[in-house]
Amino acid sequence: MELADALRHHEAHTGDPHYTVFRASLTALRTWLDEFEERDAGAREQVEVKRHEREDERRYLEGSVEDSRKALAETQESIKERVHGALERISDKLNVLHGKEGYEAKLLYTVSEPEGADGRWVCHVVPRWQRNPGGALLAYDAPTNTAQEKLFSIHLVLAALLAAPDSRGRVLILDELGDSLGAEHRREVIAALRDAAREHGITVLATCQDGLMADVGPMCGEVLQFRYYSKSDPLNRPTAMFGFDANRRRVKLTLDDLVASRL
C-alpha cells in the first residue's frame, strides 16, 4: 500500500525523466503485488488456522504428559506400598522367630522412589535386635559375639523366606552350617532351621564339615556324605546317602535300595 501511494505521488508531482526508472520499478512491483494479492489475503487466515491447530496439539501433548506423570506417580506409589508391605512382613516374621529366643527384633527401612521413570529406587534397610531381654534395639552391625550374630543371621534369612505369601515348597541353601559356633549355639541354629522346615514345609540344603555331623545328622531328614581321601585319588569316593526311619535311626541306603526307589 505504501509503495502504491509513493508511485502515485511521484506521478502526480514530477515529470522529471530521472524518475522514469524509479516509476518503472514501482510499476513492476505493483503488478507483482496485485498478482499475488488474493493469495496473500488468504495467507493470514491459513496462518491463523495453523496456529489454532498447533495450539490444540500443544494442549493435547501437555495433557498426555500430565496424564503420564500422574500414572507414573500412581505406579511408583503402588510399588512403594508393595515394598513396604514385604519388608513389614519380613520384620514381623523376624520378630516372631527371634522372639523364641527371648529377644525383640525388627527392620527399620526407608524406600525412596526415583524422580523420573528412568531413575533408581533406593531402599535402605537396617535390621535391629536386642542383645539381652528388655535391652535396646541395636543395629545388626553393632559388636556382639559370633554365636548371637550367626543365630540372628539365620533368623533374618528365614524371615525373608517365610514372609512370602506362600512359602511352602521353597528351598534355602546354606554353606558351612554351624561353622565357628559352639556346641550349644550350633544346636540352637540347627533346631531353628529344622523347626522352620517342618512348620512351613520348606527344604533346607546345607553343607557342613565331618566334625559337625554328630550335631547336624540327628536333626536332618537326609544326609549326603561326600568322601575325599587323598589328593592322589582322581575322583571322590561314591557319595554315601543316609536317611532316617520313624524312630530317627540312621539307615545307610544301599545302591539297590536307591535304584529300586526310582523304578
Buried (B, 14 or more C-beta within 10 A) or exposed (E): EEEBEEBEEBEEEEEEEEBEEBBEEBEEEBEEEEEEEEEEEEEEEEEEEEEEEEEEEEEEEEEEEEEEEEEBEEEBEEEBEEBBEBBBBBBBBBBEBBEEBEBBBBBEBEBEBEEEEEEEEEEEEEBBBBBEEEEEBBEBEEEEEEBBBBBBBBBBBBBBBBBBEEBEEBEBEBEEBBBEBEEEBBBBBBEBBBBBBEEBEBEBEBBBEEEBBEBBBBBBEEBEBEEEEEEEEEEEEEEEBBBBEEEEEEEEEEEEEEEEEEE
